[in-house]
Amino acid sequence: MGLTGTLAIFVGSIFVVSTPTAALAATKQFAYTCSGGPFSNTSISVGLTGPDTATAGQSFDLTVNIPSLTITPPAPTANTTVQAALTLTPTGGTVSDAGAKTGATVTSGATTAPASNVTYKIAVTAGATGKVSLKPVDLKLSLASSSGTQTTCTTTSTEVLDVTIGTGGGGGTDDVVEYDCDVASGGGDADYPADVDIKVTMTPPTSATANADASITWTGVVQSTGDTLKAPTGFPTTSPKMFVTVKASGAGVPTTATGEATLGTVTIGQAITLPTSVTVKIKPTTTGTVTLTAGDLAFGTSASSPSIKCLAPTTGLKTFTFTVGSSTGTPTTSSTPTNTTSTPKPTKTSTATVTVTPSSSTKKSKTPKAGADTGGGGEAGPDGRMFILTGTALVGAAAVGGLVMRRRNATRG
């Protein structure tokens, strides 16, 4: 038993440690009593959903879950929408967009209005700590086709919805962007203006270099927490496009970059299906870190004059980053071509035959003075003849000397 208990505790501890803690949004139900107006409900339960944490000085979305409503006869004779206005008493923050919001679409002849959601933006007080407390007061419901009458609902709950102030991204799933969408004409369509929640994901490049285009993949999914993105009257149904703007900073990038993608089949009055992804290119000019956030969206045939314009909030957005490195090489331009051949340059050899010619073709000989013509011997210097002549002279001198001595001896005798 002891071993079994130890094993159970060990397995349980592994499960607890290995199970990730999900950052779930805070949701609470509030009871309301209602009277009058176009709806016959006398009591409803309304859910308020906020993020698990919020950041001081930033905003977060508060979603109001409105249940299905019963329409007091007569039924509407044309398509219309539910209008909902929630009054709150916040502590630690303020409601930045108070007023009526557009809820569910009600078709002509309908006896009920389907359940829907509307969203309010709560701005957390700068420097606030602890939590933001939201206490609902009353809720006014009406139909856009009969805005003169309202169903007034007052809460009977004494509780509040608390959102902890921490280091979160300003809204639970902080990559869900609430876009403020409107038609280009500024009115005339029951579906606009609309607060459309889109879960935005940007996939930056895994490697990027200065002075080269970096490709960013943008994906978006419309959430059920906000209004539906519908094609208004006059929306182009032939080759309509979606234009995605990304805000950027760092590494010398432009402040915005835009990409586009073609939409699928569009039906007037029906929800617009977003493209699977949109590629946005941006060119950094220096090394460093580029920071990206979601920008505005546009729908139609032109980004400059769209049929629908959706504005992104300026705060509380999730950031995406990527690093820019230096380029691997810089091309060099030269006006003089360079010969890179390794073969030695051949040497030109010229052969010439040189003939040496004497300065005079006739050789002159000199005859020794008082001697016979012996050709060129006189110029050749002393030779054997000189020695013969010298020897003859010596013999002659010796003979003369011998006679003189002989005569002297005869005289003495």
C-alpha positions in Angstrom: 0.0 0.0 0.0 2.8 2.3 0.9 4.6 1.7 -2.4 1.3 2.1 -4.3 0.5 5.4 -2.7 4.1 6.7 -3.4 3.7 5.7 -7.0 0.4 7.5 -7.3 1.8 10.6 -5.8 4.8 10.4 -8.1 2.7 10.0 -11.3 0.4 12.8 -10.2 3.3 15.1 -9.6 4.6 14.3 -13.1 1.2 15.2 -14.6 1.0 18.5 -12.8 4.5 19.5 -13.7 4.2 18.5 -17.4 0.8 20.2 -17.9 1.2 23.8 -19.2 -0.6 26.5 -17.4 -3.0 28.2 -19.8 -3.6 31.9 -19.6 -7.3 31.7 -19.7 -9.6 34.8 -20.0 -11.7 35.7 -17.0 -15.5 35.3 -17.6 -18.4 36.0 -15.2 -22.1 35.8 -15.7 -24.4 38.6 -14.5 -28.2 38.4 -14.0 -30.4 41.2 -15.4 -34.1 42.0 -15.2 -35.6 43.6 -18.3 -38.7 45.5 -19.3 -40.2 47.4 -22.2 -38.9 47.9 -25.7 -38.8 45.5 -28.7 -37.8 42.5 -26.6 -40.2 40.6 -24.3 -37.5 38.9 -22.1 -38.0 39.8 -18.5 -34.7 38.3 -17.3 -31.5 37.5 -19.1 -28.0 36.3 -18.1 -25.1 38.4 -19.7 -21.5 37.2 -19.7 -18.6 39.6 -19.4 -15.2 38.3 -20.6 -11.9 40.0 -20.1 -8.2 39.0 -20.2 -6.5 37.2 -17.4 -4.1 40.1 -17.0 -3.8 43.6 -18.2 -1.0 46.2 -18.4 -1.0 49.6 -16.8 -1.2 52.4 -19.3 -2.6 50.1 -22.0 -6.1 48.9 -23.1 -7.8 45.6 -23.2 -11.1 44.3 -24.7 -14.1 43.5 -22.6 -16.6 41.2 -24.5 -20.3 41.4 -23.6 -22.0 38.1 -24.4 -25.7 38.9 -25.2 -28.0 35.9 -25.2 -30.8 35.1 -27.7 -33.6 37.6 -27.4 -37.4 37.2 -28.1 -38.8 39.9 -30.3 -42.1 41.5 -29.2 -44.6 41.3 -32.1 -44.9 42.5 -34.7 -41.8 41.0 -36.4 -39.5 43.4 -38.3 -40.4 43.8 -41.9 -36.8 44.3 -43.1 -33.4 43.0 -42.1 -32.1 44.9 -39.1 -29.6 44.6 -36.2 -29.5 44.4 -32.4 -28.1 47.5 -30.8 -26.6 47.1 -27.3 -25.4 49.8 -24.9 -23.7 48.6 -21.6 -23.1 50.9 -18.7 -20.1 50.1 -16.5 -18.5 51.5 -13.3 -14.8 50.7 -13.6 -12.2 51.0 -10.9 -8.6 51.3 -12.1 -9.5 52.2 -15.6 -12.0 53.9 -17.9 -14.3 52.9 -20.8 -12.8 54.5 -23.9 -15.6 53.8 -26.3 -18.8 53.9 -24.4 -22.1 53.9 -26.3 -24.2 51.6 -28.4 -22.7 48.7 -30.2 -24.0 46.6 -33.1 -24.9 43.0 -32.3 -26.7 40.2 -34.1 -28.3 40.5 -37.5 -32.1 40.0 -37.4 -33.8 38.9 -40.7 -37.1 40.2 -41.9 -40.0 38.4 -40.2 -37.9 36.8 -37.5 -39.3 36.3 -34.0 -36.0 36.0 -32.2 -32.6 37.7 -32.3 -29.6 35.3 -32.2 -27.0 35.5 -29.5 -24.1 37.8 -30.2 -21.2 39.6 -28.8 -20.2 43.3 -28.5 -16.9 44.6 -27.4 -15.8 47.6 -25.3 -12.3 49.0 -24.9 -11.1 49.4 -21.3 -8.1 51.7 -20.8 -6.1 50.8 -17.7 -4.9 53.8 -15.7 -1.2 54.5 -16.1 0.8 53.5 -13.0 -2.2 51.5 -11.6 -1.4 48.3 -9.7 -3.4 45.4 -8.3 -6.5 45.0 -10.5 -9.2 46.6 -12.6 -12.7 46.0 -11.3 -15.6 46.2 -13.7 -19.1 46.5 -12.2 -22.0 46.4 -14.8 -24.9 48.8 -14.1 -27.5 48.5 -16.9 -27.9 47.3 -20.4 -30.1 48.9 -23.1 -31.2 46.8 -26.0 -33.0 47.9 -29.2 -33.4 47.2 -32.9 -31.8 49.5 -35.4 -35.1 49.6 -37.3 -36.9 50.9 -34.2 -34.3 52.8 -32.3 -37.0 54.9 -30.6 -37.9 52.1 -28.2 -35.5 50.4 -25.9 -35.5 47.4 -23.6 -33.9 48.4 -20.3 -32.1 45.7 -18.3 -30.7 46.3 -14.8 -28.3 43.9 -13.1 -29.3 42.2 -9.9 -25.8 40.8 -9.3 -23.5 42.5 -6.7 -20.3 41.0 -8.0 -17.7 42.6 -10.2 -15.3 41.3 -12.9 -11.7 41.7 -11.8 -8.7 41.8 -14.2 -5.3 41.6 -12.6 -2.8 44.3 -13.6 0.5 42.5 -14.4 2.9 42.3 -17.3 0.6 40.8 -19.8 0.1 41.9 -23.4 -2.9 44.1 -22.9 -5.6 41.5 -23.7 -5.5 37.8 -22.9 -4.7 36.5 -26.3 -2.9 39.7 -27.1 -2.5 38.9 -30.8 -6.2 39.4 -31.3 -6.6 42.8 -32.8 -9.9 44.7 -32.6 -10.2 46.6 -35.9 -12.5 49.6 -36.3 -14.0 49.0 -39.7 -16.1 51.3 -41.8 -17.3 51.6 -45.4 -15.7 54.2 -47.6 -18.9 56.2 -47.9 -19.0 56.6 -44.1 -22.5 55.2 -43.6 -25.5 53.8 -45.3 -24.9 50.2 -44.5 -26.4 48.5 -41.4 -23.4 46.3 -40.9 -21.0 49.3 -40.5 -19.3 50.7 -38.6 -18.1 47.4 -37.1 -15.6 46.2 -34.5 -14.0 43.2 -36.1 -11.7 41.0 -34.0 -8.9 39.3 -36.0 -6.3 37.0 -34.6 -3.1 38.3 -36.3 0.1 36.3 -36.6 3.2 37.6 -38.4 6.0 35.2 -39.3 9.2 37.2 -39.8 12.1 35.9 -41.9 14.5 33.5 -40.3 17.4 35.4 -41.7 17.7 38.9 -43.1 20.4 41.1 -44.4 20.8 44.9 -44.8 19.7 46.4 -48.2 17.8 43.2 -49.2 14.0 42.6 -49.1 12.7 40.7 -46.1 9.5 38.7 -46.5 6.9 38.7 -43.7 4.0 36.3 -43.8 0.8 37.8 -42.3 -2.1 35.5 -41.4 -5.4 36.6 -39.9 -8.5 34.8 -38.6 -11.8 36.6 -37.9 -12.9 35.8 -34.3 -16.5 35.3 -33.1 -16.0 37.7 -30.3 -16.5 40.7 -32.5 -18.6 41.8 -35.4 -18.7 40.0 -38.7 -16.7 41.4 -41.6 -19.3 41.6 -44.3 -19.3 42.8 -47.9 -21.3 46.0 -48.0 -23.6 47.2 -50.8 -21.4 48.3 -53.7 -18.4 46.1 -52.7 -16.6 44.9 -55.9 -17.2 41.2 -56.5 -14.7 40.9 -59.4 -11.1 40.3 -58.3 -11.4 42.1 -55.0 -8.3 42.3 -52.9 -7.2 42.6 -49.3 -4.4 45.1 -48.5 -2.4 44.5 -45.3 -0.3 47.2 -43.7 2.5 46.3 -41.2 4.0 48.9 -38.9 7.8 48.6 -38.4 10.7 50.2 -36.7 14.5 49.6 -36.3 17.3 48.7 -38.7 16.5 51.6 -41.0 13.2 50.2 -42.2 10.3 52.3 -43.5 7.6 53.0 -40.9 5.0 51.0 -42.8 4.9 48.3 -45.5 2.0 46.9 -47.4 1.2 43.6 -49.1 -1.8 42.4 -51.0 -3.7 39.2 -51.8 -6.8 38.4 -53.9 -10.0 37.5 -52.0 -12.1 34.5 -52.9 -15.7 34.6 -53.9 -17.5 37.5 -52.3 -21.3 37.8 -51.9 -22.9 41.1 -50.9 -24.2 41.0 -47.3 -22.2 37.9 -46.5 -19.0 37.4 -44.5 -15.7 38.0 -46.3 -13.3 35.1 -46.1 -9.7 36.3 -45.5 -6.9 35.0 -47.7 -4.8 32.1 -46.2 -1.8 34.5 -45.9 -0.5 37.8 -47.2 3.2 38.4 -48.0 4.5 41.8 -47.0 8.1 42.8 -48.0 10.2 45.3 -46.2 13.8 46.4 -46.8 16.1 47.2 -43.8 19.1 49.4 -44.6 21.3 48.7 -41.6 21.9 45.9 -39.2 19.9 45.6 -36.0 16.5 44.4 -34.8 13.2 45.1 -36.6 10.0 45.3 -34.6 6.7 44.7 -36.2 3.1 45.4 -35.1 -0.3 45.0 -36.9 -1.3 47.9 -39.1 -4.5 48.9 -40.9 -6.4 46.7 -43.4 -8.2 47.7 -46.6 -10.6 45.8 -48.9 -11.5 46.6 -52.4 -9.7 47.1 -55.7 -7.3 49.8 -54.5 -5.4 50.4 -51.3 -5.7 54.2 -51.7 -9.5 54.2 -52.2 -10.8 51.0 -50.6 -14.4 50.0 -50.2 -13.8 49.0 -46.5 -11.1 50.5 -44.3 -10.2 48.8 -41.0 -8.1 50.8 -38.5 -5.9 49.0 -36.0 -5.4 50.3 -32.5 -2.2 52.2 -31.7 -1.5 50.6 -28.3 -1.7 47.2 -26.7 -0.5 45.3 -29.7 1.7 42.2 -29.8 5.1 42.8 -31.3 7.1 40.5 -33.6 10.8 40.9 -34.2 13.6 39.7 -36.4 17.3 40.3 -36.6 19.1 41.9 -39.6 22.7 40.9 -40.3 25.3 42.5 -42.6 25.5 41.5 -46.2 27.9 38.7 -47.1 29.7 40.6 -49.8 29.8 43.9 -51.6 30.2 43.9 -55.4 33.1 45.9 -56.8 32.8 47.8 -60.1 35.9 48.5 -62.2 36.2 50.4 -65.4 39.3 48.5 -66.5 38.9 44.8 -67.2 41.2 42.5 -65.3 42.8 39.5 -67.0 42.5 36.6 -64.6 44.0 33.9 -66.9 46.8 32.1 -65.3 48.5 31.0 -68.6 51.9 32.8 -69.0 51.9 35.5 -71.7 53.9 34.2 -74.8 57.2 36.0 -75.6 57.8 37.1 -79.2 61.3 36.1 -80.3 63.0 37.7 -83.4 66.0 36.1 -85.0 68.5 38.3 -87.0 71.7 37.3 -88.8 74.5 39.7 -88.4 77.5 39.7 -90.9 80.7 41.4 -89.7 82.4 43.1 -92.7 86.0 44.4 -92.4 86.4 48.1 -92.8 88.5 47.6 -95.9 88.4 44.7 -98.3 92.2 45.3 -99.5 94.9 44.6 -96.9 97.8 47.0 -97.2 101.4 45.8 -96.4 104.3 48.0 -95.6 107.9 47.3 -96.8 110.6 47.7 -94.2 112.8 50.6 -94.8 115.9 49.6 -97.0 114.6 46.1 -97.2 112.8 43.8 -99.7 109.0 43.7 -100.0 108.1 41.0 -97.5 104.4 41.6 -97.3 102.9 42.3 -93.9 105.9 41.0 -91.8 107.0 44.5 -91.1 103.8 45.0 -89.0 104.0 41.7 -87.2 106.8 42.9 -84.9 110.3 41.3 -84.2 110.8 37.9 -85.8 113.7 35.5 -86.6 115.4 37.8 -89.0 116.1 40.3 -86.3 118.0 37.7 -84.3 120.0 36.6 -87.3 121.1 40.1 -88.1 122.0 40.7 -84.4 124.1 37.5 -84.3 126.0 38.4 -87.5 126.9 41.8 -86.0 128.2 40.2 -82.8 130.3 37.7 -84.8 131.8 40.5 -86.9 132.6 42.6 -83.8 134.3 39.6 -82.1 136.4 39.0 -85.2 137.5 42.7 -85.3 138.3 42.6 -81.6 140.4 39.4 -82.0 142.6 41.0 -84.7 143.2 44.1 -82.6 144.4 42.0 -79.6 146.6 39.9 -81.9 148.3 43.0 -83.2 149.0 44.3 -79.7 150.6 41.0 -78.7 152.9 41.0 -81.8 154.1 44.5 -81.1 155.1 43.6 -77.5 157.0 40.7 -78.6 
